[in-house]
Every structure is written in structure tokens, then in C-alpha cells.
Amino acid sequence: MTILFLKFAFGVWLLIAGSDWFTRAAALVTELTGWPRVLMGAVLIGLTTNLPEMAVSLSAVWTGHGAIALANPTGSNIVNTGLILGLCLVLGRGRMEEEWLRAHGIPMLFAALLLYLLALWGDIAALSGLILLGACAVYMILTFHHARRDPSLAAAWPVPGPEREAPSTVRGEPGWPTAVTLAVIGGAAVLISGQWVLDSSIAIARYWQISEAVIGLTLIAAGTSLPELATALSALRKGHHDTSLGIVLGSNIYNALGVVGLSGLAGVIPVTAANRLYDLPVMMFFLLVPFLGMGRTRQPGKTTGLVLVCAYGVYTYSLFTLYGIFEP
């Protein structure tokens, strides 16, 4: 068992490192082409931060472990909101502005609701995947245009991860060879480590005699959410409270639309009764918690953060105690 956990831990580390290298390549390409930096914040950051979830879910679909393909992004959204957003609200010195929450949180709710409705309709396959990816494209375009109208947003987006160097500080003279090298190495590391994380997680699930869905909602979800945790806490330390919250909400959108959508195109994701009756409703609950109290001059703050963190603890406990009643 120790070897399995070490394999899983190394796979997660390599997955995060590969995502970081790929993100640096994307940042360098943005710099070399002269594209507006807001494009990096509005589009590239969101996509590359979710590379771990995407790699694991795609590997799960390709290898016939569809339960993990849906449990991973669903569980990641719950980790992002219950644990990461909760910690940011508890540790932060400010509150989440109601206007800001409406602007960025409502698209998150629509993304989650769309995923839920498609799951109620049936298994996630090519058509559902296209619908989700189309909604993801619309979100990216709207985010890009919104950020262009507000130049202050362009400077607010950090490169994912704690204390990252700017692309211009890459050793040597950064250019296209550096960008291509980082992209190739990073992409290969993401694909290999994604399969590694999947294999070790399945082995752990079998050893503990728990379902693949539970391991996807807990161990895999927590592991693939580490980039969001590191980036959000790093932004929080620097005083960028809104940025740390924006990273979480944006990641939730890309998980629901991009990760599940692309996985649906790659293969069929079976939707079980447990997904419809427990996983997705619980995800919707966590996403709705920050909105509670709005309209009564209240803003999400430390109290909301404590509710989220405590609810996440109860939810994790329930997966190992009550979740079996939803599974066949």
C-alpha cells in the first residue's frame, strides 16, 4: 500500500509539474506573438490550470473507467468550492463583493446546471460533449471581451502556481525553441502522469474495496485540485483576494464544461443513479452556498467559508459511510 501511495503522490507531482511547464509554454507563446495578456488570463490560464483533471478524465474514458471520468471533475468542483474557496474566505481579510460574485459566479452555476441537465438526460457522449464544449467556447469569448473592456483585469491574472517566474525570466533567451520544448515536455508529462495517477488510484480503490467513483471524488479530485489550491493561496498571500476567488470559480466552469465535454467526445461517460441523486446535487449545493444571504446586504465572508469547510468535511465522511446506498 505504501508503494501505491508513493506512486500516486509522484504521479500527482509530475502531473502538476507537467501542467506548469505547459502553462509556461503558453505564457511564452503569448509573449512571443504579442497577443494581449488578457487572453492569457481569460483563456489560457483557465484551460491549463485544469490540465490535471483533463488528463485523468481522458485517460479514464480511454481505458474504460467512465465512473472516474465524471467523478474527477465533479469532485474537483466540490474540493475547489468546499475546501479551497472556503479556506480563502476564512483566511482572507475581505469579503467577496456581491456584484463580482454575480458576474463570475452565475456563469459557474449555469455551467453546473447544464452539466446536471445533460446527466439527467442520459450518458455523456458525443452530442452532450459538443454542447458542453460549445458553452465553454461561449464563456471564453465572453470572458475575453469582458476583460478587454476592463484593462485592470489583465494585470490581475497570475501564472498558475506559487511564486512562478514570469516567462521572460526563463534561463537563456526565451524563444520559440524554448516554448516548443516546454510544451512537448509538459504535454508528455501530463499524459503519462495522468495514466499513472489513474492506475495507482484504481489499485488503491481495489485494495480498500471501495468504488472507483468514491476514489475519484476524494483522492483523485483532491490531487488534481492542488494547482488551484496553490495558485489561490499564493494570490491570497499577495493580497489579491478577488483573484484567488476568481481562480476557483473559473476552474469550476472549465471542469463542468471543458473537462467533461472533451471526455464525452473521447468516449461515453456512463451516468449512474449515484451521479444523478448524490454527486451532482451535492456539487450544486456547494456552488450555491456562496450565494446564500445575497439580497439581504450580506456578502460571503468568514462565516460562509467556515460553512463550506465544515460541509466539505461532512461530505467526505459521507462518501465512506452513506454513499453505498446510492450505488448498485
C-alpha positions in Angstrom: 0.0 0.0 0.0 2.9 2.4 0.8 4.3 1.9 -2.7 0.9 2.6 -4.2 0.6 5.9 -2.3 4.1 6.8 -3.3 3.3 6.1 -6.9 0.1 8.2 -6.7 2.0 11.1 -5.0 4.7 11.0 -7.6 2.2 10.9 -10.4 0.3 13.9 -9.0 3.6 15.8 -8.6 4.6 15.0 -12.2 1.0 15.9 -13.4 1.2 19.3 -11.7 4.8 19.9 -12.9 3.8 19.0 -16.5 0.8 21.4 -16.3 3.2 24.1 -15.0 5.6 23.5 -17.9 2.8 23.6 -20.4 1.4 26.8 -18.9 4.9 28.4 -19.1 4.9 27.5 -22.8 1.5 29.0 -23.3 2.6 32.2 -21.5 5.8 32.4 -23.6 3.8 31.9 -26.8 1.5 34.8 -25.7 4.6 36.9 -25.2 6.3 36.0 -28.4 3.2 36.5 -30.6 2.3 39.8 -28.9 -1.2 38.6 -28.1 -2.9 40.7 -25.4 -2.0 39.5 -21.9 -5.7 39.4 -21.1 -6.0 36.4 -23.4 -3.6 34.6 -21.2 -5.8 35.4 -18.2 -9.2 34.8 -19.7 -8.5 31.7 -21.7 -5.1 30.0 -21.3 -4.9 30.2 -17.5 -8.3 28.6 -17.1 -7.5 25.8 -19.5 -4.0 25.0 -18.4 -5.0 25.1 -14.7 -7.4 22.3 -15.4 -5.0 20.1 -17.3 -4.6 17.6 -14.4 -8.4 17.0 -14.3 -8.5 16.8 -18.1 -5.6 14.3 -18.3 -7.0 11.9 -15.7 -10.6 12.1 -17.1 -9.4 11.4 -20.7 -7.3 8.5 -19.5 -10.3 7.1 -17.6 -12.5 7.3 -20.7 -9.9 5.7 -22.9 -9.3 2.8 -20.5 -13.0 2.1 -19.8 -13.2 3.7 -16.3 -16.0 6.1 -17.0 -17.0 6.4 -13.4 -13.8 8.3 -12.7 -14.1 10.4 -15.8 -17.2 12.1 -14.3 -16.3 11.8 -10.6 -13.0 13.5 -11.1 -14.3 16.9 -12.4 -17.4 16.7 -10.1 -15.2 16.0 -7.1 -12.8 18.7 -8.1 -15.5 21.3 -8.2 -16.6 20.2 -4.7 -12.9 20.4 -3.5 -12.5 23.8 -5.2 -15.6 25.3 -3.6 -15.8 23.5 -0.2 -12.2 23.4 0.7 -10.3 25.9 -1.4 -12.9 28.7 -1.6 -13.8 28.0 2.0 -10.2 28.4 3.1 -9.8 31.6 1.0 -12.8 33.1 2.7 -11.7 32.1 6.2 -8.1 33.3 5.7 -8.8 36.3 3.6 -9.2 39.8 5.1 -12.0 40.9 2.8 -15.4 39.6 1.6 -16.5 38.5 -1.9 -18.2 41.5 -3.5 -21.8 40.7 -4.4 -21.5 42.4 -7.8 -18.3 40.4 -8.5 -20.0 37.2 -7.4 -22.9 37.8 -9.7 -20.6 38.5 -12.7 -18.4 35.4 -12.2 -20.5 33.0 -10.1 -23.6 33.0 -12.1 -21.8 31.6 -15.2 -20.5 28.9 -12.9 -24.0 28.0 -11.8 -25.2 27.9 -15.4 -22.3 25.6 -16.3 -23.0 23.2 -13.4 -26.8 23.3 -14.2 -26.1 22.5 -17.9 -24.0 19.5 -16.9 -26.6 18.3 -14.4 -29.4 18.5 -17.0 -27.4 16.6 -19.6 -26.6 14.0 -17.0 -30.3 13.7 -16.2 -30.9 13.2 -20.0 -28.6 10.3 -20.3 -24.9 9.2 -20.5 -22.4 11.9 -21.5 -21.4 11.1 -25.1 -20.5 13.0 -28.3 -23.6 15.2 -28.5 -23.5 16.2 -24.8 -19.8 16.8 -25.1 -20.3 19.1 -28.1 -23.0 21.1 -26.2 -20.7 21.5 -23.2 -17.7 22.5 -25.3 -19.8 24.9 -27.2 -20.9 26.5 -23.9 -17.2 26.6 -22.8 -16.3 28.4 -26.0 -19.0 31.0 -25.5 -17.8 31.5 -21.9 -14.2 32.0 -23.1 -15.2 34.5 -25.7 -17.4 36.5 -23.3 -14.7 36.5 -20.7 -12.1 37.7 -23.2 -14.3 40.6 -24.3 -15.3 41.5 -20.8 -11.6 41.6 -19.7 -10.7 43.7 -22.8 -13.2 46.3 -21.6 -11.6 46.3 -18.1 -7.8 46.5 -18.5 -7.3 46.2 -14.8 -8.4 42.6 -15.1 -5.5 41.8 -17.3 -2.9 42.5 -14.6 -4.9 40.6 -12.0 -4.3 37.1 -13.5 -1.2 35.4 -12.2 0.6 32.4 -13.9 -0.8 29.4 -12.0 1.2 28.1 -9.1 3.0 29.6 -6.2 5.7 32.1 -6.9 6.0 31.4 -10.6 8.6 33.2 -12.6 7.5 35.4 -15.5 8.1 33.9 -18.9 10.8 36.4 -19.6 12.9 35.0 -16.7 13.3 31.6 -18.2 17.0 30.9 -18.3 18.7 31.7 -21.6 17.0 33.8 -24.2 13.4 32.6 -24.3 12.1 32.0 -27.8 10.2 29.5 -29.9 12.6 26.6 -29.2 12.0 27.1 -25.5 8.3 27.4 -25.9 8.1 24.2 -28.1 10.4 22.3 -25.7 8.3 23.3 -22.7 5.1 22.4 -24.5 6.3 19.0 -25.7 7.9 18.0 -22.3 4.9 19.4 -20.4 2.3 17.7 -22.6 4.1 14.4 -22.5 4.4 14.6 -18.7 0.7 15.4 -18.3 -0.4 12.4 -20.5 2.0 9.9 -18.8 1.3 11.0 -15.3 -2.4 11.2 -15.9 -2.4 7.5 -16.7 -0.1 6.9 -13.7 -2.4 8.6 -11.3 -5.4 6.7 -12.7 -3.7 3.3 -12.4 -2.5 3.9 -8.9 -5.9 5.2 -7.8 -7.7 2.2 -9.1 -5.3 -0.1 -7.4 -5.9 1.8 -4.1 -9.6 1.6 -4.6 -9.4 -2.2 -5.1 -7.2 -2.6 -2.0 -9.6 -0.7 0.2 -12.5 -2.3 -1.5 -14.3 0.9 -2.3 -15.8 2.0 -5.6 -13.9 3.9 -8.3 -16.4 6.7 -8.0 -15.5 7.3 -4.4 -11.8 7.3 -5.1 -12.4 9.7 -8.0 -14.5 12.0 -5.8 -11.9 12.1 -3.0 -8.3 11.1 -3.7 -8.1 11.9 -7.4 -10.2 15.1 -7.0 -8.0 16.4 -4.2 -4.8 15.6 -6.1 -5.8 17.2 -9.3 -7.1 20.3 -7.5 -3.7 21.0 -6.0 -2.8 23.6 -8.7 -5.9 25.6 -7.9 -5.1 25.4 -4.1 -1.5 26.5 -4.6 -2.5 29.4 -7.0 -5.4 30.6 -4.9 -3.3 30.7 -1.7 -0.4 32.3 -3.5 -2.7 35.1 -4.7 -4.2 35.4 -1.3 -0.8 35.9 0.3 -0.1 38.7 -2.1 -3.4 40.4 -1.2 -5.2 39.5 -4.4 -8.4 38.3 -2.8 -10.6 38.6 -5.8 -8.0 36.9 -8.0 -7.9 33.9 -5.6 -11.7 33.6 -5.7 -11.8 34.0 -9.5 -9.3 31.1 -10.0 -11.7 28.8 -8.1 -14.9 29.9 -9.9 -13.1 29.8 -13.3 -11.8 26.3 -12.6 -15.3 25.1 -11.7 -16.6 26.3 -15.1 -13.8 24.7 -17.1 -14.3 21.4 -15.1 -18.0 21.3 -15.8 -17.8 22.4 -19.5 -14.3 21.7 -20.8 -13.2 18.6 -18.9 -16.5 16.7 -19.1 -17.2 18.0 -22.6 -13.8 16.8 -24.0 -14.1 13.5 -22.2 -17.6 13.0 -23.7 -16.2 13.5 -27.2 -13.4 11.0 -26.4 -15.8 8.3 -25.3 -19.0 7.5 -23.5 -19.2 8.5 -19.8 -21.9 6.4 -18.1 -24.1 8.4 -15.7 -25.3 6.4 -12.7 -28.1 6.8 -10.2 -25.4 7.9 -7.7 -24.3 10.7 -10.1 -27.9 11.9 -10.5 -29.1 11.5 -7.0 -26.0 12.4 -5.0 -22.8 13.6 -6.7 -24.2 16.3 -8.9 -26.8 17.6 -6.4 -24.1 17.9 -3.8 -21.9 19.8 -6.2 -24.8 22.2 -6.9 -25.3 22.7 -3.2 -21.6 23.7 -2.7 -21.8 26.0 -5.6 -24.9 27.7 -4.3 -23.6 28.2 -0.7 -21.7 31.5 -1.6 -25.0 32.9 -2.9 -26.9 32.4 0.3 -27.8 35.6 2.0 -27.4 37.7 -1.1 -30.2 40.3 -1.4 -30.0 41.0 2.4 -26.9 43.2 2.1 -24.7 40.3 3.1 -21.6 39.2 1.3 -19.8 35.9 1.5 -17.0 36.1 4.2 -15.5 34.1 7.0 -18.9 32.6 8.1 -19.5 31.4 4.6 -16.0 30.0 4.5 -16.5 28.0 7.7 -19.8 26.6 6.4 -18.1 25.5 3.2 -15.1 23.8 5.0 -17.3 22.1 7.6 -19.7 20.9 4.9 -16.8 19.5 2.9 -15.7 17.5 5.9 -19.2 16.1 6.4 -19.4 15.3 2.7 -16.1 13.4 2.7 -17.2 11.4 5.7 -20.5 10.6 3.9 -18.7 9.1 0.9 -17.2 6.4 3.1 -20.3 5.7 5.1 -23.6 6.6 3.3 -22.6 6.6 -0.4 -23.1 2.9 -0.8 -26.8 3.2 -0.7 -26.8 5.1 -4.0 -24.6 2.5 -5.7 -26.0 -0.8 -7.1 
